[in-house]
C-alpha cells in the first residue's frame, strides 16, 4: 500500500510538517537506490515538496535515475547537518519513485522549480511506503513511524 504526500499530510499534519522542516533545513540529502545486482547505492539529491507531492529530480542519464527506472524502491535520509545535534531529529522517507513523463505534469514542476534546462532531467513522483522521524525527548530515544493503512506508531526507549 502506498500514499502520496498530500494524503500523508492530511493524516498526520504535525509529523508531515516536522519532516518537511527537517528536509528543508538543507539542500542536499542522501538517496539510497538498488543497483542492477541488488546492492545499495547512495548518492546526494535535492528534493521538493510541491502541489501535494514529494518530488525527486535528477540529471539525465544519472545512475540513480537508471536505478529507479529499473527498480522504483528507494529510501532518502535528510541531511544530518554539522555536529552531533541533528536539530529536529533524523528524518527518512521510503517508497516507490514513479517517473513522470506527462508534459503537463512536468510543466507544473518546471514552473515552480525552474531547473536550468527544463527538458533535460528525470522527474520522479513519490509513492510513500514509510515515513520515520527519530529524535531525543526527555533523555529517551523516540521513533515515530507512519505507513499507509497502519497509521502512526510511536516507540520510546531509554
N, C-alpha and C positions, 0 to 999 in steps of 0.2 A: 504494500500500500504506500502511496506517495501523496504529497500535498505541495501546493505552491506556497510562496512566501506570504501572500495575502491571506490564505486560509490559516496558516500557522499564526500570523499576527492577530487575526480575529480570535483564535482560540486561546492564545497566550500573549496578550499585548505587552505585559511587563517584561517577560523574558525576551520577546522579539526586540523590544527597544534596547535592552541591555546588550543583546547580540549585535544589533546594528551599530550601537555606540562603540562596542569593542572593535568591530571591523573598521569603523570609521576613524579610529584613533591613528591608524597608519595606512599608507597607500598599498604596500606590498605584503602579501600573505603567503602561506605555504600550501600548495596544492599537492595532493597525492593521487596518482593515477596508477593504472596497471599496464605494464609493458606487454608486448606480444607474448613473452614467455611466462607471464603471470607474476613476475617480480615487481615490487613497487618502484615508482619513480616519483621523486619530489622535486618541485620546481616553484619558482616565485610566480605570483599572479596578482593582478588587480581585480577587484570585484565591484559590483554595483547593485544597489537595491533601488529599483525603479519600477513604477507602474505595477506594483503588487507582485513583482517577480525578483528573484535573485539571479543575477547575470554573471557569466564568465566570458570575457573577451580575450582572444588570443591572436598572436601573429599568424599570418598564413603559413601553412605547412609545418607549424611547430610540432615537436614530438608530443607534447601534452595534448594538443588538438587531435593528433593522429590516435593517441591512446584512447581518448574519449569517443572518437568515431568508431573505434573497434569495440570498446567495452565502456559503456557510459558511467560505470560506477566510479565514485571519487569521494575524497574527504578533503576538506580545506580547514586549516587551523589559522586563527587570527594571529597576526604578528605579535609575539610576546613582548616586544619592546626592549629597551635597555634596562639593565639591572635585574633585580630579583623581585620587584614589587608586583608586576603584572596588574596594574590598576584596572579594576573592572573584571578581574578573573581571566580565565582561559576560555576561549570560545571555539567550538568546532561545529561544522556543518557537513553532513554527509548526504549523499543522494545519487541521483542519476542526472547526467547532463544531456539535454536534448538539443542537438544543433538546430539553429534557426536559419532557414534559407528563404523564408517568405519575405519578399521585398517590402511589403507594408509593415510587417513586424520589425524588420531590421531598421526601417526608416524611423520608427518611433525611438529606438535605442540611439541611432545616429544623431537624431535631433537633440537628444538630451546630453549625450556624451561628447559628441563632435570629435571622433577619432581623426588622426592625421590623414588617413586615406579611408574614406567611408566605404569603399568597395573591397579593401584588402585586409580582412580579418575574419576569424571564425567567431561566431557568436553562439553561446550555449545558454539555454534557459534551464534552471534547476528544478528538478522534482525532488523534494525533500524526503529523506527516509529517517533522519536522525539529527537533532539539534541538541548540543550539550554545552553547558556552562559549568565550570569548576572554579570554586573560589573559597577563600577562608572567611569564616564568620564565627566570632566568639571562640577562637582557638580550635575550631573544627573545620575539617575539610568537607565542603558541601558540593555535591554533584546534582545539578538539575538537568534532566534529560527529557526530551519530548519526541514522540514518534506518532505518526498519523494513526489514528484508531486506538492508540494506547493512552494518549494524553500525557500530562506532565507527571514526572516521578522525581522525588527529591530524597536523597540519601545523605546523611551526615555521619562523619567518623571523627573520632578524636585521635 
